[in-house]
Amino acid sequence: MSIERATISDREEALISPELLTVPHVKIGNLDQCRKFISALLWRLRGGLNK
């Protein structure tokens, strides 16, 4: 993922999603919402909205 981007690519999602399925208590329902949530988490971890 590039720092400039606010979304993850199809390739990145393909790498992340199978790993999420192995985590206990993690359930993936709507794939589009899951992708948006992951993008939001990564944006925040990269320093988004520092106040």
C-alpha positions as CSV (number, residue, x, y, z in Angstrom):
1,M,0.0,0.0,0.0
2,S,1.3,3.4,-0.9
3,I,1.1,6.1,1.8
4,E,-0.6,8.4,-0.7
5,R,-3.5,6.0,-1.3
6,A,-6.5,5.8,1.0
7,T,-7.6,2.4,-0.3
8,I,-6.1,-1.0,-0.6
9,S,-5.6,-2.7,-4.0
10,D,-7.3,-6.0,-5.1
11,R,-3.9,-7.7,-4.7
12,E,-3.5,-6.3,-1.2
13,E,-7.0,-7.4,-0.2
14,A,-6.3,-10.9,-1.6
15,L,-3.3,-11.1,0.7
16,I,-5.0,-9.8,3.8
17,S,-8.5,-11.5,3.7
18,P,-7.3,-15.1,4.0
19,E,-5.2,-14.1,7.0
20,L,-8.2,-12.5,8.7
21,L,-10.1,-15.7,8.4
22,T,-7.6,-17.5,10.6
23,V,-8.0,-15.0,13.4
24,P,-10.3,-16.2,16.2
25,H,-13.5,-14.2,16.7
26,V,-13.0,-12.3,13.4
27,K,-16.0,-12.6,11.1
28,I,-16.1,-11.1,7.6
29,G,-19.6,-10.4,6.4
30,N,-19.9,-7.8,3.7
31,L,-16.6,-7.8,1.8
32,D,-16.9,-4.2,0.6
33,Q,-17.5,-2.9,4.1
34,C,-14.6,-5.0,5.4
35,R,-12.3,-3.5,2.7
36,K,-13.4,0.0,3.7
37,F,-12.8,-0.8,7.4
38,I,-9.3,-2.1,6.7
39,S,-8.5,1.0,4.6
40,A,-9.7,3.2,7.4
41,L,-7.5,1.3,10.0
42,L,-4.4,1.5,7.8
43,W,-5.0,5.2,7.1
44,R,-5.2,5.8,10.9
45,L,-2.1,3.8,11.5
46,R,-0.2,5.8,8.9
47,G,-0.9,9.0,10.9
48,G,-4.3,10.2,9.6
49,L,-6.1,12.7,11.7
50,N,-3.3,13.5,14.1
51,K,-4.6,16.2,16.6
